[in-house]
């Protein structure tokens, strides 16, 4: 199983915006792209998708940009992945009538496990872990 680069970029974008959440200020796309090492044009497309699911919101004007639409502790990795892909894990075998039922059952079990695990990961946790890693790096 391999997730797309788009899902990685979406998660990085949310983590980057989570870093600025407490300030209440919007982050410009070019700044977020630079900080998170995401191509700016691709980031704009991802942010539009995240905005459609009310994970982020945009602000217009000179001080405009993007910010989280809710607190980082309320956003899960599963929510971001579902926004980008429609499902955390979606095996094509589930829709295949030729796939044996025992194998479908295994795919469903794996799907439920991955969805549950991704739903337990909140961006506040990721932010705290990332901050600890950064602090240790500078010691």
N, C-alpha and C positions, 0 to 999 in steps of 0.2 A: 504494500500500500504506500503510495506516494502522494502527499498533498502538493498542491500547486504553489508556485512562487507567489501567486496572488494571495493565497491564504496567509503565507508568511508576511507579506507586505501589509496586509490588513491588520494582522496581530501587532506588527511593529508600529503601525500608525496609531492604534489604540493605546499601546503602551507609551508612545511618545506624547500623546494628548493627555494621558493619565498623569504624566510627570508635571504637566502645567495646570491640572484641574483645580488645585487649591487657589491659584492666582485669580481664577475666574476670567482670565484674558484669553482671547482667541489666538491661535497660532497660525501664522501664515503658511500656506502650502509650501512655498520655497524653503522656509525654515525647517518645517517638519520633514520634507524630502531630504534635505541635507543632513539633519540630525539622525535620521533613520536609514540613510543610504538607500533611498527608494527613488527611481526615476520620477521626476515631477509630473509628467503627463499621465503616467500610469497611476500615480497616487491620486490625482484629481478624479479619475474614473472610480477608483476604490472608495474614495470619500463620498462620492455621489451615491454609491450603493449603500454604504453605511448610514448615510443620512436618510435614505428611503426607509430604513428600518428603525429610525429614531435612536441610533446608537451614538451618532454625532449630530451636531447642528452647525450651521454656518452663520457668520455675521458679516454684513456688508460694511463697506466704508474703509476709511484710512486705517483704522485699527482692527479691521475685519480679518477673518480667517475661519478656522474650525476649532471647535471645542467639544468635549464630551457632552452628550445630552442628559447623562445621568452619572452618578458617582462611580468610580472605578470598582468599588465593591459590589455594584449591582450589574456589572457587565461580565459575562462569562466567555471563555474561549469558545464554547459551543455556540453561543449566540452569534459571535463573529463568523465562525465557520459556516453556520447555517445561512447567514446573510450572503456570503460569497459563493457557497456551493449548493445551498438548498438542504443539505444534510451533512452531518459530521462524517458519516461513512455510509455510502450507498452502493452496495454490491449489485452489479448488473444481473447476477444470477437469480436474484429474488423475482425478477420479472420474466425469467426464462422457464417455460413449461418443461423443457428437457432436463432441467437441473433436478437431481434426486431430492426428495423431501428431507432426508437426513442432512444433506449438505445445506439446504435452505435453512434448516433449523440452526445449524452451526453459524451460518452467516448472520442470522437474526440475533443470535446470542452475542456474537462479536460486535454487531451494530449497537446493541443495547449497552454493552460494556463500554465501548468507546464514547457513546453519547453521554452516559452517566459520568464517566471520568472527565470529559471535556466540560460538562456542566458544573463540576465541582471546582474548576479552576477559575478564580476571579482575577480580574486585572489588578486589584489592590494587592493581592498576594504577589503577583508577578512584579509589580512595581517595588514592593518592599524587598523581595529577593534581589532584584536588579540593583537597588540602592545599596544593599549589603555587599554585593559583588563589586560594585564601583568603589565603595569605601575601602574594601580590602585591597583593591588594585592599587590605590594611591598610598597605601601604608609603606 
